[in-house]
Amino acid sequence: AGLGTPVVHGIFASGSNVYASTGGGYSISSNGGTSYTNYTTANGLGNNQVRGSYASGSAIYVATTGGVSISTDGGASYTNYTSGLGSITVYGIFLQ
């Protein structure tokens, strides 16, 4: 399977995992980008317009134009957060 759309706003890579922020959802590859699984609002993303992400272990943090979506199960499902944000349009995310 391919990316959510050919419009890619950002890439995060860790080992052989590639995380692509697209205009049609969030795409994850576990084989260096050969194939992707795409995730959308149907999986809990705040919006399909994904602008950036950060991943560590099974936790994934996704910046969308509808808030910050967090997965604790490797991307299978997301919980979206908008409370306390200056704007629900989030362009990037990084944790340290």
N, C-alpha and C positions, 0 to 999 in steps of 0.2 A: 504494500500500500504506500501511497505517496503522502506528501504534505497536505495540510488542510487547504491551502491555496498556494500559488506560486509567489505570492507577496509575503516575503519574510522580513519581519521587523527586527529580529534578533536571534542569536544563537548562543547557547551555553553548552559546553562540552565537558565531560568528566569521564576519563577512561574511554571506553568504547560507547558510552551513552552520549547521545546528541539530543538536545532539547531545542526545538525550533518554535519561536513565537511568530505566528502567522496571522494574516487577516481573516482566516477561516477557522481559528481554533489553535490548540496547542498540540504540537506533534512531537512524539518521543520515539527515538530509535535506540535499540540496544546493540546494534551491529555496525556502529560507525557511520550510520547514515544510509546504508543500503536500502532499508525499508523503514517505514514509520507507522505508528498507531496514532490516530488523530483523536483529540478530545475536544468537546464543545460544551455549550451551555447544558446540553443533555446530561453531561457528567458533573455539572455543578459550577462550571466557570461563570464568572459574573458577566462576561460578554465574549463573543467569538473574536473580537479585535484584541489580540494579545500583543503586548508591546515589549515584554521582557520577562526574564525568569531567573531563578537561582535554585539549584538542587543540591541536596546533601543527604546521602543515604536514601531512605524511602520518603523523605520530606521534600516537597516541591512547592516553591513560592512563585506565583504567577501574577504579573502586573497586567491588568486588563483595562479597557475603557469603561468597565462597570465595577471596579473595585479590585481588591487583592484576593486572589483565590489560593487556598492552601490545601495541598494533598498530603496525607500521612501514609498513604498506601501505594506509593510509587507512581501516582498519576491516574489510578483507576477511578477515583472519585475526588471531588473538591468541595470545600466549604468556602463560600464567598463572604468577604467582610467589606463593609462600607462605612461603618460607624467610626467616627473620630478622624476620618481622612479630610484634608482640606478640600479635596475634590475626588470624585469617584473615578476620574480618569487618571490612571497611574501609568507612567511611561517607563519606569524602570524599578528594579528591586535588587538589593544585595544584602546579604547577612554576613556577619563575621563572627 
